[in-house]
Amino acid sequence: MPYLQPSDRRSLAMQALLGPIRRPVFTWISGLAMLVLLVVEFVKNWQLTGSVIQTSPNFNPMIGPSSTVLINMGAKYTPCMRPLPNYSPSTPVSYCYRADETCTIEDLCGFGGFGSDDVPDQSFRFFTPIFLHAGVVHYVINMLTHMRLGADLECLLGTPRYILLYFAAGIWGFVLSSTLSQAKSASMGCSGSLFGLIGYMFVDVIVNWKDILHPGRELMKLLIVTIISLVLGLLPGLDNFAHLGGFTVGIIMGALIAPTRKAVSPRGKILTWSIRAVAFVALIILFAVTITQFYSAPDPSQICPNCKYLSCLPVNNWCDL
């Protein structure tokens, strides 16, 4: 539970912008939108493969569609987003949707292809994966945090600030993933955004340290949850780069948008706004540098080849999946 203590004297207009609010409308609507898209995923998987969920060549343990269907619907997939040395729009993809079916990268990426210049350019895949999920299990696990911690934070921060936190963390999570992960790996889900909420909570505890009954205990709880979640992110099919990216931006956004403590001194206000200014500049630099690197490097996955071990365990060729 967040430890924010916003003033009760704010006008209704200011409350709508900065919190507190009574109903986490964005949390409800976005959760519903993700559910609707999950249903659409099942329908599309049935249309393209003849099965509601992926059962061949392997069973999807998340109880959901195949990775190719998810790519076609907007999952993060680098060959759809920029040119790569070993990929071209006409590169054939075997087992595109069915065992006897082959398609090209451009067909797989969908959304009308790459335009007249025939260059992969689907940069919207930094954003669209936030709303897609690998299956029922993936969706339910994410909603446990989305509908609880997310709802609490939206009510306390106000919808505009919460949306900024949620999307900044989610988008940069996929920017980092696109830059450092293997080119052929697809990923999706709002986990990066949710890790952003956890990162924000670290700042929230520190800001409100004197108002919390056992702040050290609360900080330790957050640390344990974060470590366990990042360790689980090393398993196949999970994108720890999105988790790490979202968590990093969550901390920066916390420094930028966390409400000022009550009865703070003038010196404290100056310090708070100085930290916010630094956080704002850091956020801009973070986005600018990583996006520039993603598009300028000949092969983004070679920027830091060994970084792949931050998102996989080096057993059973997991890091080459």
N, C-alpha and C positions, 0 to 999 in steps of 0.2 A: 504493500500500500504506500503510495507517495506521501511525503511528509511536508508538502507545500502548505503554507498558511496564508493564502491571499486575503487581502483586506475585504471586509464585508461592506465597505462604504462605496465601492465602485458603482458607477451608474450602470443601468441596464445595458447601454451600448458598449461600455468598456468591459462589462462582464462577458458579453457575447464575443468580444475580441480576445480578451485576456483571461477569462475565467474568473471565478468558478461558474460552471453551467450545470444544469440538472440532467440533461440528456446527451449522451455521447452519440450524436446523430451520425457523424462520419464513421465511427467504429461499427455501428449497426449496418449502415448502407454498404460500406466496403466489404464487411463480412458476408452480407447477402450477395453482393456482386460476385465475390469469389465462389460462393456456392453455385450461383447460376452458371458461371463459367465452367465449374467442375462438371455440371450436368451437360453442358455443351461439349466438353471434352469427350464424355462418354458417347454422346450422339455421333460426334465426328469419328471417333474410333470405330464405332459400329459401321458407319458409312464407308470408311476407307479400308477396314480390315475384316469386317464381317463379325467382329466380336466387340462386346461392350467394354471389356478391359483387355489388357495385353496378356495373352496366354502362350504366345509363340513368337520367337524361338525360346524365350524365357518368360516365366511368370513375373509380373510386376508385383513385388511384395507390398507396395503401397496401395494395391488394389485400384489401379488406374490405367490410363491409356499408355500406348507405346511412346517412346521418346521421339519418334519421327512425327507422330501426330502432335505432340507438344511443341516441337520445333515449328511445325506448320502453323500452329496457333499463336506463336510469338515468344516461345521460350528463348532464353539467352543462348545463342549459338554463333560463335565468332565468324564462321564462313559466310553467314548471312549479313554480317555487319561491316565487313571490310575485306579487301583482297588479301589473300594469303599465298605464300609461295607454292604450296602443294595442292591448292584448291582453285578451281575456276567455276564460273556459273554452269559450265557444261560437264563438270566432273560427275561421273555416274555414282549413284548411291545404291548399293545392292540391298535387298530386303527392305525396300522403301516403306511399304506398308504391309505387303504380303510376301511370302517366301519366293514366289516366282515373279516379283515385280521390281523393276529398276526405274529410278527417276534421276533427274539431275539435281545439283545443289539448288539451282534457281527454282525448280519445281517444288522441291522440299521446303524452301523458305517461304513460298507462297506470297500472299499480299500483292499479287500482280507482278511479281518478279522484280528486276533491278532497274527497269527503265531503259531508255534508248541507248545509254552509254554502256550498259551491260556490266556495271561495276556494283558489287555488293554494297548496299548503303542503308541497311535497315537499322539505323541508330535508335529507333524507338524501342529496340530490344533491351535497352538499359532500363526501360520503364515497364513494359508490358508483362515481364515475368513475375512482377510483384503479385499480380492477380491470378496467376496460374498455379496449379498444384499437381504433383505427380500422382495423386490418387486420394482416396478417402482417408487413409491413415495419415498422410501428410497434412491434409486439410484439418482434420480433427485436432492433431497435435498443435498445429499453429493457432487454431482458434482458441485453445485453452489459454494462451497468453494474450492473443488479440482481443478477446472479449472480456478479459478480467483486468490485467494491467493496462491494456490499451484504453479500455473504457474509463478506468480511474484517472489515468493521465489526461485524457481528453477533457473530462469534467473539470479537472483542476487547472489545466493550462488554457482552456478555451480551444475551440475547434481550429481557428487559423494557425495558432502556434503548434498545435499537435500535428496538423497536416504537414507543416514545414518539417518538423522532426521526423515524421513517419516516412515521407517521400525522400528527403535528403539522405537518410540512412539507407533506405531500400535501393535508391538509384546508385549511390556510390558503392554500395555492396556489389552490385552487378558490374559497375565500372571496374572495380578491383578484380573481380572474378574474370571478366573478359580480358583483362591485361595480363593476369598471371596464370590462369588455368590452362589446361591442354586445349588446343584449338577444337578438337572434336567432341569436347564435353558439353552437354546441354544442361542447363539448370533453370529452376523456376521456384517460386514460392515467396511468401512475405517474411521469411526468416530474417533476412537482412534488416528489414524495418523493425522487427521485434527485438533483435539484438541492439538496435539503436535505442529502443525504449529502456533496455537493461543498462546500456551505457549511460543514458540520461539519469537513471536512478542512482548511479554512483555519485554523480555531481549533486543530485538532490539531497542525498544523505550528508555529504560534506557541507553543503550550504546551510542545512538545518541541523547541524551537529549538536548545537546547544539545546535544541528543542525536542530532541529524540531521547527517549528514556534510556535505551542501551544502544548508542550509535555504533560502537565497535562491533557489537553482535550483529546488527543489521548489515553493516558493511561486509562482515565475514560471510553472512548468508548469501549476499549478492555475489561475492567472490567465488564461493563454492558452486553456486548455480551456473555461473559463467564458465568456470573451468570444466565442469561436467558436460555442459552443452558443447563446448569447443572440442572436447575429447570425442564426444559422439559424432561431431562433424567430420571426424577422420574416416568414418565408415563409408563404404561405396554408396554412391547415389546422393550424398549430401555435399553441399557446397560451403566449405568452411571459409573460403575467400569472401563470400557474401556475408557470412556471419562476422568475420573479423572487420570487414569494411563497414558494415552497419554499426558495429560496436564502437569503432573509432569515431565515426561521425556523430553517434549518439552522445559521446563524451564532449565533443566540440560544440554540438548544438546545446548541450546542457549548460556549458559556460556562456553560450550566446543568449539563450532565451529563459533560463531559470529565473523565476520571480525573485526580486530582492527581499531579503529578510526584513521583518518588521523592526522598527526602531533602530535601523542601521545609522551609524554616525555619518557625517558629511565626508569624512576620510574614507569610510567604508563604501560610500556611494561612488566616490571617484575611483576606488580600486575596482569595484564591480564593473563600472562602465569601461575601464581600461582593459579588463579581462575580456569583456564582450567585444571590444574593438579588435583585440588580438585574435579572438576566436573567429570573428567574421573574416579577417584577412586570411587566417589559416585555412578556413573552409574554401575560400575562393582559390587559394593556391593548390589545395589538395585536388579539387575538381579539375583545375586547369592543367596541372602537371600530368595527372594520370590519364586524362582524356587525350592530351597531346601525345603522350607516350603510346597510347593504344593505337592511334591512327598513324603515327610517324615511324614506329618500329617496323622493320621488314616482317618480323614474326613476333607478335607480342609474347607468346609463350616462351621465347628465348631471352626475354629481358632478365628474368631470374629463373633459370631452369630448375634449380633446387628448391625454389619456393613451393613447388608442387607438394612437398612433404608436409606443408602446413595444412593441406586439405586431404591427406590420404595416409594410410599406413603402408610402408614398403613391404607388403606381403601379398603373395598370390597375384602379382602384377596389378594390384589395385591402382597404383599411381600411373599406369599406362592405359587405364580404361577410358 
